[in-house]
Amino acid sequence: MHIVSQIVGALIVFIALGDIDLTVLQGGSVSWVSGRLNRMVWRVFQGAASILPRNRN
């Protein structure tokens, strides 16, 4: 189990480094990780906003 957790951790690190490379170092491009994360966070906030009352006083 120790080896599996090290492999999974290394994969997470490589995915994060690839995402950083695509979003920060190569200006203007959006990687698939940050694009999906952005859409997911946006949907969460839209859902939370739909629950809140729409009083604009």
C-alpha positions in Angstrom: 0.0 0.0 0.0 2.9 2.3 0.7 4.2 2.0 -2.9 0.7 2.7 -4.3 0.3 5.9 -2.3 3.7 7.1 -3.5 2.8 6.4 -7.1 -0.6 8.2 -6.7 1.2 11.1 -5.0 3.8 11.3 -7.9 0.9 11.4 -10.4 -0.8 14.2 -8.6 2.4 16.2 -8.5 3.0 15.6 -12.3 -0.5 16.6 -13.1 -0.2 19.8 -11.0 3.1 20.7 -12.7 1.6 20.1 -16.1 -1.3 22.3 -15.2 1.1 25.1 -14.0 3.1 24.8 -17.2 0.0 25.1 -19.4 -1.7 28.0 -17.5 1.2 30.1 -16.2 4.2 29.5 -18.3 2.4 29.4 -21.6 0.3 32.5 -21.6 -3.2 32.4 -22.9 -3.7 28.6 -22.8 -6.0 26.9 -20.4 -5.2 23.4 -19.3 -7.9 20.7 -19.0 -7.4 20.6 -15.2 -7.9 24.3 -14.5 -10.7 24.6 -17.1 -12.7 21.8 -15.5 -12.0 23.1 -12.0 -13.1 26.6 -13.1 -16.4 25.2 -14.5 -17.0 23.1 -11.4 -16.5 26.0 -9.0 -18.7 28.2 -11.2 -21.5 25.7 -11.0 -21.2 25.4 -7.2 -21.5 29.2 -6.8 -24.4 29.3 -9.2 -26.2 26.6 -7.2 -25.5 28.5 -4.0 -26.8 31.8 -5.5 -30.0 30.1 -6.6 -30.7 29.0 -3.1 -30.2 32.5 -1.6 -33.1 35.1 -1.7 -33.0 37.7 -4.5 -33.8 40.7 -2.3 -31.8 43.7 -3.7 -32.5 46.5 -1.2 
